Amino acid sequence: MLNSLILLQLNLPPIELRAETGEDRKKYLRSMQKADEGNYSSLEALINIALLESLEKIKNDS
């Protein structure tokens, strides 16, 4: 929820960090654990993908 608020303040659309499969959930949790240790690259990549998907959805809906 906080990520959506930050994105909206930056005039970006909210995102959905999906974890639909067990592997997706593991990837998300590993990214969060790495971020807790100060390595944000995996989490940034997940957020980037989600943001691109959100922007693409907006583009297709217009």
N, C-alpha and C positions, 0 to 999 in steps of 0.2 A: 504494500500500500504506500509506503514511504517513497519507493521508487517512482510510482505514478505521480505523486505530488511533486517531486523534484522535476520530473519530465514535463509536467504541465506548466510549472513555473518557467521552464526553458522554452515554452511554446512548442513542445514536442508531444506526440500522442502517448497515451499510457501504453504499457506493454504487458504482455502475459508471458511469464516465464513458465513454459509448459514442461511438465515432467510426466508424460503420458505412459511411458514404459518404465520398467524396472531399470533399464540401462540409462534412460533419461534422468531418473531420480538419482542414480548413483553419480552421474556426471555433475548434476546440480550440487549434490552434497559435497563432492570432492572439490568443486569450485568454491563453495562456501568455506570449506575447511582451509583451503589454500589462502583465501582472502583473510581469514582469521590470523593466518601466519604472516600476512603482509604481502602475499603474492596475489595480485588482483587480475592477472592476465586472463585466466580461465573464466572468471566471472565477467570480466569486460567483454570477452568473446560471446558469452551467452547473452548478455544484455544487447550487444550489437546485433546479433542474429534476430532477437525478439523485436528490436526497434525497426530493423529493415522489414520484417514480416508485417509489423503494424503499419508502416508507411506504405507498403505494397497493398495492403488491404484497403487503406484509405483511397489510394490511387484507383484501385479497381472498382470501388463503390461509387466514385464520382462520375 
